[in-house]
Amino acid sequence: MAASTYVDQVQALSDVLADQDRPLRVSESYYEATHRLEAVGLATPPEMRRVFTAAIGWPRTYIDAIEERLDVEGFALAGSSKNIDRLWDWWQVNNLDEASSLAHGDALIYGRSYVTVAGPDTAAGDDPDVPLIRVESPRHLYAEEDPRTGAVTRAARLYLGEDEGFPVAATLMLPDRTAYLVRDEGGRWRVNGRVIYHQLGQVPVVPIINRERLFDRHGHSEITPEIRSMTDAATRIMMNMQATAELMAVPQRLIFGAEQGELSENAFDAYLARILAFENETGKAFQFSAAELRNFTDALQEIAKHIASYTGLPPQYLSFNSDNPASAEAIRSAESRLVKKAERKQRMFGGAWERVMRLALKVMDREVPKRYFRLETKWRDAATPTFASKADAVSKLYNNGNGIIPLKRARQDMGYTAEEIKEMEQQDEADPINRLSALVGAPAAGVPSQAGSPPDDRDEGGRAA
């Protein structure tokens, strides 16, 4: 492929990225509460609009409430626990516990984020047994997809200069090669260094899509137009309330029959004076009632109810009162819609992480065994049950080894990590009672019976791996 072709492709993809940057910035401004609202100016004078600002954080509350319930705990594949441990090692080495939260957050804010996979660079000191898995922002990377298959056909990752406004380098990713380009002093792209031919047969980029539609596979922000409209309305009311508090919240006074010289030379001192004295016996002082701000707070509370209906956020998340009592059962009931939404996100994003792991296998082993197409992402429970209620339910399901789930599954359902479960299993094996029971052939307390439980590492035909 000619160098000019690389330049043309990077330029085309960077143009698309530049066209999509403005709506992405708007979504980000709503999340960061930096969106500057255009005010009509009927209630708040222009001079005061430069002084008073209002930052309504409802979009951030909504996004964070979902993202906080999206925690990947591992991967599952029947009969292949050792191979799954290998994938989880890759996950941990690439710090994806932290990075996955960033990817989920960007997908919810912008509508999509990306994950790239590359082979280790041993010359740079990378571990030769671990692929490089990185999450990318949609503001810096754009992937073009085949409308028929949904597969990524090409992608470009742009690197901005020190001014953060102009791309100075780019990585072009194609199904069989990766090219690196830089801009020269004239602003023209040119290939930098050698082209890497990986021959994967697919672009090493996996998109994480939020709110995907059949006619639009690029995704949409979770900050929908109705949420933005309600946020703007709340911002206007908050600005007007600040202006009213500044101008009208302190009672105004009216004085008749007094000369200006009888009062303080400083009008502000006279306004705040608790005792006003003047010689004219017919003089009188009146005080108007202070402005009532309740109409603003009532309007904000009503808008918060609309936000709750659009997002599924419980009342306590938006700080308005509800008729439901603040009991544990009422809280779980109020969160039911939010929990269901988080579970849907887990299913959508889980498919992307499974594709990432299969791509990592292909990068490292040059092939993906067919059984890995049944790979599943394991998520932490999106609900917020109490620890006591969860322990009671899991104990009944396990029933001291006679229930419907084995001990390892019980520990997983309790939310223990893979490393914690391994430590527990080692403690079980070291327990003298368990060792004595193993000698006499009886299952010990805390150790599940082996009957009906096949070894972990068996293939589809039941043969030992």
N, C-alpha and C positions, 0 to 999 in steps of 0.2 A: 504494500500500500504506500503510495507516494506521500511525502511529508505534507504537500499541499492539502491532501485529503484530511490528514489529522487536523490541520489548521482550520479547514472549513467546518469540520464536525464540532470542534471546540467552540468556534465562533457561533455556530448555530445554537448549540446548547446553552452557551452563556447569554445569548440574546433572549432565549425563552426564560432563563432564570432572572434576567433583569426585568422582563415584563411582569413576572409574577412576584417581584419583590415588594411592591407597594401594598397589595392586599395582605401579604404576610406580615409586613410591618404594622399594619392597622390592627391585625389580630394580636400581635405582641403588645401594642400600646394599650389595648383593653385589658390584657392579662396583667401588665405592669402598672395599670392605673395611671398611665401617663398621657392618655388620649385627651387632647385639648378640645373641649367642647365649644362649638360656635353658639354664642348666646344672642338672642334677639335684642336684649338691652332695655326692654320695657320696664322690668322690675329692678334690674341691677345696672346702674350707670356704667359707661365704658371705663371711667377712671377707677371704679371699684373692682371691675372685672380683672384689672391688672394686679390688684392686690389680693383679692380673695380667690382661692382655688379650692376645688373639691375633688378628692380622689376616692371613688367608690370601688371597693375591692371585691365585689360580688363575683366577677368572672374568675379571679384568682381563687376565691374560696371554692367555687364549683369545680374548677380544673383540679385543684389540689385534693379535694375530697375524693375524686375518682382515682387520681394517680396514687394516692396513699394506700389504695386497696389493690394495687397491681404489683404484687411481689412474686417473682419467679422463685420457686423453691427447688427446682430440679427438673429432670426429664425421666420419662418412664418408657420402657420397652419390655414386653413380657419375655422372660427367659434370658435377659442379657444385662444383668446388673453390672458386671465388670466393664462392659463397653460403655454403659451409661456413666459410670464413674469417670471414664476418660473424657466424655463430653463435659461433665461438671468440672473437671480439672481445668479444661480450656476456659470455661466460663469464669472460674475464679481467677486464673492467671491474667485474664484480660480485664479484670475489675468490672465485670458486667453486673454485679450486684448494684453498684452505683450508677454505671453508665446506662443500664436498662431503664432506670427511673428517668434519666434525662431523655431517652428516646421516647418513652411513653408520654412524658410531659410535652415534648415538641409535637408529637403526633396529635395530641389533644388540642394544643394551641393552634398549630398551623394546618392540621389536617393530614399531615404525613411526616415521617422522618425516615432515615435510611440506615442500613447496617452494611458495612463493607467487610469483606474477608480477603485476606492475602496470606501467602506463604511466609514463613519466617525468613528473616534476613540474617543468616548466620554471620556474615561479615560485620554486621552491626552489633553482634552479641546476643541476638535473639535465641531463645530456646528452640532447637531444631525440631522438637516434638510438639510444638504448640503453634497453631496458626494465629495470625493477628486479626482480631475482630474489633472493629471500631464503629461507634455510632456517629452519624452525621446529621447536621441540620439541613432542612430543605432550603434554607437561605444560601447555602454554600454548595449544595449538590443537587443536580437534577438528573433523573433517570427517565429515559424514553421507553415506553412499553409497547409491545405488539398488541393491537386491539383484539386480535383473535385469540391468542393464547395467554395474554397477560404477562408474558415473560419480558424481562428487561432486555432491550436490544442494544442500547448504548447508554453511557452515563458520563458526566463530567463533574469533577470536584474542583471548585475554584478556590484559590488562596488569595486573600486580600492583602494589600500592602499596609504600611504603618498607619496610613490615614483611614483605613477600614472602609474605603469607598471605591477602590479601583482594584480589580483582580490583576495580580502580577504573575501568577503561575497557575497551572491547571494539570489535572490528571485525567486523561481520557481512557475510559474502560470499555473494552469491546469483548465480544464472546471468545476471542482467541488470543488477545494481546492487550497490553496496557502501555500507554505512551505518556511521557511527561513533557509538558510544554511550558515555556516562559515567554514573557513579553520583552521585546527589545526597547530601546530608548524611543523608538518611533511609535510604540504601541502595537506593533505587529507580533502575532504569535509565531513561535518557532519551536521545533522539537529540541528538547534538551536531553542529551545522553542517548543511550540505546533504548530501543523498544523491547519490552519483556513479552515473550511469547509463552503464555501459560497453557494454551490449548485446552482450556476447561470445557469449551463448548457452550459456555454461558457467561454472562456478565457477572462478576463477583460482587453484586449489589442486591440487597433484599430490601424492598420498601415496606415500611410499617404504615398501613393506611387506616385512617379513622373516618367513620361515617362514609364508607364507600357506597356508591350507587351503581346500578346496572349500566347507566348511560354515562357515568363519570367515575372512572377508576382512580382518580387522583386524590380523592378524599376531600373532606371539608372540616373546618374548624368546629370544635365543640362550642365555641362562643358564637351562637347563632344570631341572626338578625334581631329576633325578638328579645334576646338577652341584651344585646347592644342597645336596643331602643329603651328598654327599662333602665339600663345603667345610665344612659344619657338623661333620661327623665329625672332619675334620682340625683344626678349631678347638678342639674338646673335647680332643683328644689333646695339642695344643700347650699348652693351659692346664694340663692335668694334668702334663705334663712340666715346666713351669715351677714348679708347686707342689712336685713331687717333688725337683727340683733345689734348691729353697729349703730343704726340710725334711730331706731324706734323703741328698743327694749328698755332704755332708761326713760322714766317719765319726763315729759316736757312741762315747763313751767311758764306761766303768763302772769305778769305783774302790771297792775294799773296804779296810777297816782304816785309814782316814784320817779325822781330825777335820776338820770344816768350817773351823776356824780355821787349820789347817795349809796350806790352799789360799788362793788369792787371794780377797779379799773380793768382787771382781767375778767372777761366775760365767762371764761371756763370756771374760774373760782366762784363766781356768783352762781353759776349753774349748779355746782356741786355743794354749795353752802347749805348746811343744815338749818341755820338760823338767818333769816333775812329781816333786817330792821331798817325802817325809814321814817322820816318825821311826819309826813302827811298822814293825818288820822283817817282820812277817807281812802287811803291806799289799800289795795287788796292784792293777794297773790292766789293764783289758781294753779292746779296741777292736773294735767291730762293723764288718763290711764296709760300704762305701758302697753306696747304692742303684744298681742297674744301669739306665741309661736306654736301653739298646739296644732294649728291647721297644717303646718309644715311636717311635724312629726307624724300626724295621722296619715298624711299623703305618703311619706316614706314607708310607713308600715304597710300601707295598701300595695305599694309597688313591690315591697319585699314578698308579699304573698303571691304576686304574679310571678316573681322570680322563682319562688318555691314550686309553683305549679309547672313552670317550664323545665326546671332542672331536676326536680325530685329531691332537693335538699330539705332536710328536716327543719322545723321551725327554729330550733336552738342554734342552727348554723347561721341563721340570718338575724338572730336577736330580736325576734318578735314573739309575743305570747301566743300560746295555743290552748285550746280547751282541754287537750289531753293531759292527764297527770304525768309528772316526770318520774314514772316508774320504769324499771328495766324493760318490762314487756312493751310499754308505750314507746320507748326509745327504739326498740327493735322494729316495732310496727312502722314508726315514722321513717325508718331507714330502709324499708323493704324495697322501695322503688330505686333508691340509689344503689343498693346492693345488687339488684337485678341488672342495672345498667353496667356496674363494674364487672359482673360475671360475663356479660356480653362482650365487653372490651377484652376480657381475658381470653375468650374464645377467638376473637379476631386477631389479637396480637400474638396469641399462642401459635397460630399457624405460621406467622412470620418468623418467630424464633425457631420453630422446627425446620423451616427452610434454611435458616442461617446455619443450624447445626449440620444439616445434610450437605450444605455447600462447604462447610469447614472440613467435613469428612472427605469430600471430593478433592479439596485442595491438598490435603495431607496424604490420602491413600489412592487418589486418582480414580476412585470408584465409590459408589454408595451401595451397600448391600440392600437387597429388596426389603428385608425386614425393617429397615429404618424408615420406610414410608409409613409405618405404623407408629412412629415416634409421637409421644404426647408430652406437652408441657405441663408441669405440675405447678399449680398456683396456691398461694396461701388463701385461706378462706376469706372471701370479701366481706362477710358479715362480721359483726362485733359481739359474738356471744360471750357471756361471762366464762371465766376459766372453770368455775365449779360446774356450770351446766354442761360445758363441753366434756369435762372429765367424766361426769355421770353418764353421758350418752356413749362415750367411747368405752367405758368400763362395761356397760351392758352389752355392747356389740362384741367385745372381746370375751367377756364372761369367763375369765381365768383359763383361757385356752379352749373352752368348749363353745364359744360363740361363732359368729359368721365371719369374723375377720381375724387374721393372725396378729401376733404381737407387734411385728414390725409395722404393719398397717395401722395399728392402734397408735403407735408412737408418731407415725406420720400425720395421722388425723389430729393429734394433739398439737401439731405445729412445730415439733422438734426438727432441727436441721439434720442433713445427712451425716455430718460429723458428730453431732450429739448422739444420733442413733447408733453409730459405730462404737462410740465410747460406751454406751449402755450395753451393747452386745458383748463387748470385751469384759465389762464388769459382770455380766451374767455368766460368762464362761469361767471367770475367776472365782465365782461364788462357791464356797465349799459344799453347800447343800446341793447346788446344781451339778457339781462334779460327782458327788456321791450318787445322786439320782441317775446320772448317765452310766455309772458302773453297773447298777442293778437293772438298767433298761427302762426306767420309768421316767416320764416327763416331769421335770421339776417346776416349782412355782416360778412364774416369770419366763419360762422357756416353752414355746409352743410345741405341740406334738408334730412329728415329721410326717405323720400319716396324711396322705392326700396333698402334701406340699412338695412339688417337684423341685429339684435343684435349680438354683438361679440361672446357671449357664447351660441351657439346652437350646438346641435349634428347633425349627418348626417340626421336625420329625421326632423329637423327643430324645435325640442322641446327645450325649455329653459333648460340650464344646471343647 
